[in-house]
Amino acid sequence: MKKLVCEICGSSQIEKKENHFACGVCGCIYTPEQVRGLLQDVSDTAPAAVVTPAPEPPSTELDNLYQLARRAREQNNAENAARYYDQIAMRNPTCWEACFFQVYYQSASCRIVDIHSAANRVKNCHDATMELIAKYVPKEKQLPAVVIVQQYTMTLAQSFFDTAENYYNNIDPSIRYQHGNETYDRMAAACDCDIFCGNAILKHFQNDKIIMKAAVSAWDTGIKLCNRLIRYASNTQHLYQIISQYSDLCLKYDEEKRKKQEESAKKDQQRELRSINAEIATLRRLKAEEPENRRFRLIMYVLAALSVIPPLAIFAYCSRNFIVVGMLVCFVLAIVFPNILIKVAQNRPVPPRNVDAQIRQLVSQKKKLEEQLQTPDRS
């Protein structure tokens, strides 16, 4: 015959409560839908009284729950994972895994309208989760635990953000403005999931450089989401402040990234210094060459004026003798040849009027850059 058998302890003492079923031995709770899967064929040949199996040791029951919860997590079965982790949390309140994943899976299956509250639940559980990892997880296992929380948080935050954004973009444009504030709140809460995860890691593992890389990764992902959120914000100043604040924290705790930025800034300063040196040299050359260029331009202008006289004289002669071709040639020469000389004169470079002031300003900028390049970074 078929009987209800507890999947945790194997007992058949499944009792019906008000709106659920519970095992009389280990206390495992089942919903009416879940209890249908507990039916198993049990031999009933002997009329003797049913022998109640002895309850398994608590550690064995807890191990079974961990196996079931992790299997549900691997299969991405949110309902079962949330149920098993909830039972683990009741039996082992110091378990970081249950503290985080019972909230995670309850929130992961939320509706679009509940994204804001679901994201808030996730971000609010980070501090307690990191505290449990710091207090009860051995030192050598803390990094994998923190990375698991960080990776799942980043995935969920990305999912919340994309879902809210896609839902908003698919709304009829004529009424889309009515949903702007609630959409912004949902996406902002998704950003906060990553930011708060990094903050919780900072609070409990500030002195661990390796674990702090997980915080930097969470902040970096939150910054990217904030950059996407800007286009939906009515007041962008707050977002820019958040981006600036956590960009500075990323540089502070990520030595490799900080060194790369310092090297990039140094190269930019060196490039700017070379540009200033070239500009100073150009201005000084123009200033030195200006007397000679002025004389050359004066000569060209005088020649341009004198070059008009011969064509005009020949033009007058041709006009008296009605030589039309000669008149046309002289007219063209009187216009073209002076213009050529004027353009030659104008091609000689002319220094700006305030060339001395510009040189002084560039020399001042050069000194500041040289001081910055010579001063070591003490951050």
C-alpha positions in Angstrom: 0.0 0.0 0.0 1.0 3.6 -0.5 1.9 5.9 2.5 3.3 9.3 2.9 7.0 9.1 3.7 9.1 12.0 4.8 12.0 12.7 2.4 14.2 14.0 5.2 14.0 11.3 7.9 12.0 8.5 6.2 9.2 8.5 8.8 5.6 7.8 7.7 4.2 9.9 10.5 3.0 12.8 8.3 0.3 14.7 10.1 -2.1 17.3 8.6 -2.1 20.7 10.3 -4.3 23.8 9.5 -3.1 24.5 6.0 0.0 22.3 5.7 1.4 18.9 6.5 4.3 18.2 9.0 6.5 15.2 9.8 5.9 14.1 13.4 9.5 13.0 13.8 11.8 15.6 12.2 9.2 18.5 11.9 9.7 19.0 8.1 6.9 21.1 6.7 5.1 20.3 3.3 2.5 22.2 1.4 -0.6 20.2 0.1 0.9 20.2 -3.4 4.3 19.0 -2.2 2.8 16.2 0.0 1.5 14.4 -3.1 5.1 13.6 -4.1 5.7 11.8 -0.8 3.5 8.8 -1.6 5.5 5.6 -1.6 4.7 1.9 -1.8 5.2 0.4 1.7 4.8 -3.3 2.4 2.0 -4.1 4.8 2.1 -7.9 5.2 2.2 -8.0 9.0 -0.8 -6.9 11.0 1.4 -5.9 13.8 1.4 -2.3 15.1 3.3 0.2 13.0 6.8 0.7 14.4 7.8 4.4 14.5 11.4 4.7 13.2 13.8 6.4 15.5 14.6 10.0 14.6 17.9 10.5 12.9 20.5 12.5 14.7 20.1 16.2 14.0 23.4 16.4 12.1 22.1 13.7 9.7 18.8 15.5 9.1 20.6 18.8 8.6 23.0 17.1 6.1 20.0 15.8 4.2 18.5 19.2 4.1 21.8 20.7 2.8 21.9 18.1 0.0 18.3 18.7 -1.0 18.8 22.5 -0.9 22.0 22.5 -2.9 20.5 20.1 -5.4 17.5 22.4 -5.9 19.9 25.3 -6.2 21.9 23.5 -8.9 18.6 22.7 -10.8 17.5 26.3 -10.3 14.3 25.1 -8.5 13.5 28.3 -6.6 10.5 26.9 -4.8 12.2 23.9 -3.3 15.5 25.8 -2.6 13.6 28.4 -0.7 11.7 25.8 1.3 14.8 23.7 2.2 16.9 26.7 3.1 14.1 28.0 5.3 14.2 24.7 7.2 18.0 24.9 7.5 17.7 28.4 8.9 15.3 27.2 11.6 17.7 24.3 12.6 21.0 26.2 12.1 20.6 30.0 12.6 24.3 30.5 12.1 24.3 29.2 8.5 25.2 32.0 6.1 24.0 29.9 3.2 20.5 29.6 4.5 20.5 33.3 5.6 21.2 34.4 2.1 19.5 31.8 -0.1 16.2 31.7 1.6 15.8 35.4 0.9 17.4 35.1 -2.6 15.0 32.4 -3.8 12.0 34.0 -2.3 12.9 37.2 -4.2 14.1 35.7 -7.4 10.6 34.4 -8.4 8.8 37.8 -7.6 6.5 39.5 -10.1 7.5 42.7 -11.9 5.5 44.9 -9.6 7.3 43.4 -6.6 10.9 43.9 -7.9 11.4 47.0 -5.7 10.5 45.2 -2.5 12.3 42.0 -3.5 15.5 43.8 -4.3 15.3 45.6 -0.9 15.0 42.2 0.9 18.1 41.0 -0.9 20.2 44.1 -0.2 19.1 44.1 3.5 20.2 40.5 4.1 23.8 41.1 2.9 25.0 42.5 6.2 23.7 39.6 8.2 25.1 37.1 5.7 28.6 38.6 5.7 28.6 38.8 9.5 27.8 35.0 9.7 30.6 34.3 7.2 33.0 36.4 9.2 32.1 34.8 12.6 31.4 31.1 11.8 33.1 30.2 8.5 36.8 29.1 8.8 39.3 31.6 7.4 40.2 29.4 4.4 36.6 29.0 3.3 35.5 32.6 3.7 36.5 33.7 0.2 34.5 31.1 -1.7 31.4 31.9 0.5 31.7 35.6 -0.2 32.2 35.1 -3.9 29.1 32.9 -4.0 27.0 35.6 -2.4 28.5 38.3 -4.7 28.0 36.3 -7.9 24.4 35.4 -7.1 23.6 39.0 -6.1 25.1 40.4 -9.3 23.1 37.9 -11.4 19.9 38.7 -9.6 20.4 42.5 -9.8 21.1 42.3 -13.5 17.9 40.2 -14.0 15.8 42.7 -11.9 17.2 45.7 -13.9 16.7 44.1 -17.3 13.2 42.9 -16.5 12.1 46.3 -15.2 13.7 48.1 -18.2 12.2 45.8 -20.8 8.8 46.0 -19.2 9.0 49.8 -19.3 10.1 49.9 -22.9 7.3 47.7 -24.0 4.6 49.9 -22.5 2.6 52.0 -25.0 4.5 55.2 -25.5 1.3 57.3 -25.0 1.0 56.1 -21.3 4.7 55.2 -20.7 5.3 58.4 -18.7 2.8 57.3 -16.1 5.2 54.4 -15.1 8.4 56.4 -15.1 8.8 56.8 -11.3 8.0 53.2 -10.4 10.3 51.9 -13.1 13.1 54.1 -11.9 12.6 52.8 -8.3 12.8 49.2 -9.5 16.0 49.7 -11.4 17.5 51.8 -8.6 16.8 49.0 -6.1 18.6 46.6 -8.5 21.6 48.9 -8.5 21.5 49.0 -4.7 21.7 45.2 -4.5 25.3 45.3 -5.9 26.3 48.4 -4.0 25.0 47.1 -0.6 26.7 43.7 -1.3 30.0 45.5 -1.7 29.4 47.7 1.4 28.7 44.5 3.5 31.9 43.0 2.3 33.8 46.2 3.2 32.2 46.3 6.7 33.3 42.8 7.7 36.4 42.1 5.5 38.0 45.5 5.1 41.5 44.2 6.0 41.4 41.2 3.6 42.8 42.4 0.3 41.8 39.3 -1.6 38.1 39.2 -0.3 37.9 43.0 -1.0 38.3 42.2 -4.7 34.8 40.7 -4.5 33.5 44.0 -3.1 35.2 45.9 -5.9 33.6 43.6 -8.5 30.1 44.2 -6.9 30.6 48.0 -6.8 31.9 48.0 -10.4 28.7 46.1 -11.6 26.6 48.5 -9.6 28.3 51.5 -11.2 27.6 50.1 -14.7 23.9 49.7 -13.8 23.9 53.3 -12.4 25.3 54.5 -15.7 22.4 52.8 -17.5 19.9 54.3 -15.0 20.9 57.9 -15.8 18.7 58.1 -18.9 15.6 57.3 -16.7 16.5 59.8 -13.9 14.8 63.1 -13.5 17.6 64.3 -11.2 21.0 62.8 -12.3 23.2 64.6 -9.7 22.6 61.9 -7.0 23.5 59.1 -9.5 26.7 60.9 -10.5 27.6 61.3 -6.8 27.2 57.5 -6.3 29.2 56.7 -9.4 32.0 59.0 -8.3 32.0 57.7 -4.7 32.2 54.0 -5.6 34.6 54.6 -8.4 37.0 56.1 -5.8 36.4 53.0 -3.5 37.1 50.7 -6.4 40.4 52.4 -7.0 41.2 52.4 -3.3 40.8 48.7 -2.8 41.8 47.4 -6.2 45.6 47.9 -6.4 45.9 46.7 -10.0 43.2 49.0 -11.3 44.7 51.9 -9.3 48.1 51.3 -10.8 46.6 51.1 -14.3 44.8 54.4 -13.8 48.0 56.0 -12.4 50.0 54.8 -15.4 47.3 56.0 -17.8 47.2 59.4 -16.0 51.0 59.7 -16.1 51.0 58.9 -19.9 48.4 61.6 -20.4 50.5 64.1 -18.5 53.6 63.2 -20.4 51.6 63.6 -23.7 50.3 67.0 -22.6 53.8 68.1 -21.5 55.2 67.2 -25.0 52.3 69.2 -26.5 53.1 72.2 -24.4 56.8 72.1 -25.2 56.0 71.9 -28.9 53.6 74.9 -28.6 56.2 76.9 -26.6 58.9 76.2 -29.2 56.5 77.2 -32.0 55.6 80.5 -30.4 59.2 81.4 -29.7 60.2 80.6 -33.3 57.4 82.8 -34.6 58.5 85.6 -32.3 62.1 85.3 -33.4 61.3 85.1 -37.1 58.7 87.9 -37.0 61.1 90.8 -38.0 62.3 89.0 -41.1 58.8 87.9 -42.0 57.5 91.5 -41.6 60.2 92.7 -44.1 59.3 90.0 -46.5 55.6 90.8 -46.3 56.3 94.5 -46.9 58.4 93.7 -50.0 55.7 91.4 -51.4 53.0 94.1 -50.9 55.2 96.7 -52.6 55.9 94.4 -55.5 52.2 93.6 -55.8 51.5 97.3 -56.1 54.2 97.9 -58.7 53.2 94.8 -60.7 50.0 96.6 -61.6 51.8 99.4 -63.5 53.2 97.5 -66.6 49.9 95.8 -67.5 48.0 99.1 -67.1 50.5 100.9 -69.4 50.2 98.2 -72.0 46.5 98.2 -71.6 46.4 101.9 -72.3 48.5 101.4 -75.5 46.2 98.6 -76.7 43.1 100.5 -76.1 44.3 103.4 -78.2 45.1 101.0 -81.1 42.0 98.9 -80.5 43.9 95.7 -79.8 41.3 93.8 -77.9 43.3 90.7 -77.2 46.1 92.7 -75.7 43.7 94.6 -73.5 42.2 91.4 -72.1 45.6 89.9 -71.4 46.8 93.1 -69.6 43.6 93.2 -67.6 44.0 89.6 -66.4 47.7 90.2 -65.5 46.8 93.3 -63.6 44.5 91.3 -61.4 46.2 87.9 -61.1 49.9 88.8 -60.6 49.3 91.1 -57.6 47.0 88.6 -55.9 49.7 86.0 -56.2 52.3 88.2 -54.5 49.8 89.1 -51.8 49.0 85.4 -51.0 52.8 84.7 -50.9 53.1 87.5 -48.3 50.1 86.2 -46.3 51.5 82.7 -46.2 54.3 83.8 -43.9 53.2 83.0 -40.3 52.2 85.8 -37.9 52.6 85.3 -34.2 49.6 86.2 -32.0 49.5 89.7 -30.6 49.8 88.4 -27.0 52.6 85.9 -27.8 54.6 86.8 -24.6 51.6 86.3 -22.3 50.8 82.9 -24.0 54.4 81.8 -23.6 54.4 82.7 -19.9 51.1 80.8 -19.3 52.4 77.7 -21.1 55.7 77.8 -19.1 53.6 77.9 -15.9 51.5 74.9 -17.0 54.7 73.1 -17.9 56.2 73.6 -14.4 53.0 72.3 -12.8 53.0 69.2 -14.9 56.7 68.5 -14.3 56.1 68.8 -10.5 53.1 66.3 -10.7 55.2 63.8 -12.7 58.1 64.1 -10.1 55.8 63.8 -7.1 55.1 60.2 -6.1 51.5 59.1 -5.5 50.9 58.7 -1.8 47.4 57.3 -2.0 
